[in-house]
Amino acid sequence: MCGIVGYIGDRECADVLVDGLRKLEYRGYDSAGIAVFQNGKIVVEKSKGKLDNLEEKMAKDGKPSGHCGIGHTRWATHGEPSDINSHPHGNKRVSIVHNGIIENYKQIKEFLIAQGYGFESETDTETVAKLLDYYYDGNPIETIGKMMDKVRGSYAFGIMFRDFPDSLFAVRKESPLIVGLGENENFIASDVTPILKYTKNYYLLEPGEIAVLKRDGVKVVTPENEEIEKEVLTADWDVDAAEKGGYAHFMLKEINEQPSVIKTTISPRIQDGMPYLEESGLTIEMLKNYRRIFIVACGTAMHAGLVGKYIIEKLARIEVTVDIASEFRYRDPLIEEGDLVILVSQSGETADTYAALKLAKERGATTLSIVNVKGSTIAREADIVIYTHAGPEISVASTKAYSVQLSIMYLLAFEIAYAKGKITKERCMELTKQLVEIPDRLSEVLVLKERCQFIASRLVNADSLLYIGRGLDYALSMEGSLKLKEISYIHSESYAAGELKHGTISLVTDDMPVIAVATQSDLLEKTISNVKEVKARGAKVTVICKEDAEIGKDVANHLITLPVMEDVLMPMLAAVPMQYIAYYTAVLKGCDVDQPRNLAKSVTVE
Ligand code: AGP
């Protein structure tokens, strides 16, 4: 989704803006632009395509020079990606950048046309820029307040008024925006990554608050111009976390970070060998009493929920329903007081997951969010939050966030099972001990990259691919399949292995490679029978299994073997080869691994 940066200070603004926008590239975008105060005038440069295009254009036109400005990466919603539709929008008096969607922009546009305004772009944002101009009476706060009263939808805005060349303004509702606090320089940004190299201190802007940034300070006020006392937060991500650190892609770096981020995520949640979630406000007593559990999320986070369902139901014997958030919010779900609704989200800003959270709260359920980005909307609005400590995940394809989400699912499953008396304290400690060993076992799995690279070389020319598995392996293979299709653009489907012969096996030919996940000992024989079925129909099969799995030599074309752990924990290990296979296939195909086409990292629109 769109990215916003803004700067006021002594540095050359255009450089800070473009550098900041590069940090936000991961969010996904199709055009970019900046506006800078130059000799009292607002100078705008914008271009369709990547930031390199913008830089080339500025090299030709002359880069705007000044010390205050706003920048934007646009992920098109209203109107195709083009120079004209790129942000900033406005006129000589006002310039804005926007993340979000203005629902009533058509009415506003008609109103403004009737007042004599003309429009250049097809965007909803331009209507807000012109509306600000229409309301402008020399008082920016009052003007912004009037605009907020009129506009419906989601937004984060960075705003410049020509008459105030020493000030930047920002306001948000639903879309994220932070205010970075430096020494004689201040920033706005969609998240903390653009500011990390200058400062770690920031404010989280609450909906409806207006930030006024000057070089030497920031004031946050209500639309009535009453000053608001803000808490200064400190980012705990370091600068390196948002850099590639010698890896070819962020995705590869993030795959390799998994042992350390899992350790950082679980260590503070284990005390005396037992899961300890009380610091988040989740007591044993509460866990004992929930009647039903719902896990609601999108994409990869939803897949983490599917693994969670299997392990919570298996160990704690409590009903768990997993829902895709965009379905949950409209299916009038049967939730009520006494239910626990778990929202899983890396970004904490996903629009559908947020809507599901609001619905669950309305219906009286307890809401628990598992979120990576501190202070994000879903984290703040859930009754209870458990933060995963993955650090910034820059690649659009989620890898380390998935693993840390899984690790929290395990802690929850163990603790609920113990709270409900379904496992003894000794068994709970034993399981927890095995979870603690995961980072070491994962380091052994990470060395399988050449093997996975080889398998990727066998898949690269396929048009379509099938992932199969049973039980936990099926839940896991859904994530493997998503990973492959989103970055390599090869169609793939994940299928319950036992369901194949009810229709899908008719697709299997020697042109359809199959990846079978077979890590569950009690289901191994059954899955291997399914592997034989597809192999008999010509499919080239890769089997991912434990090192000690007894599989006949001719059953699979390729084998990836993993360190042996208890079945229930195997998804933590088996995820890695699937991530690698997707990664290397995409690399071999020459795809843009970290920023796949059409995708955005944080999906803040419905
Ligand atoms: C997966 O690689 C994607 N990035 C996507 O499916 C993602 O998991 C989904 O959009 C949910 O995002 P969230 O975790 O930020 O809510």
Residues whose N, C-alpha, C, O or C-beta is under 5 A from the ligand:
A	BS01	AGP	C298 G299 T300 A301 V344 S345 Q346 S347 G348 T350 V396 A397 S398 K601 V603
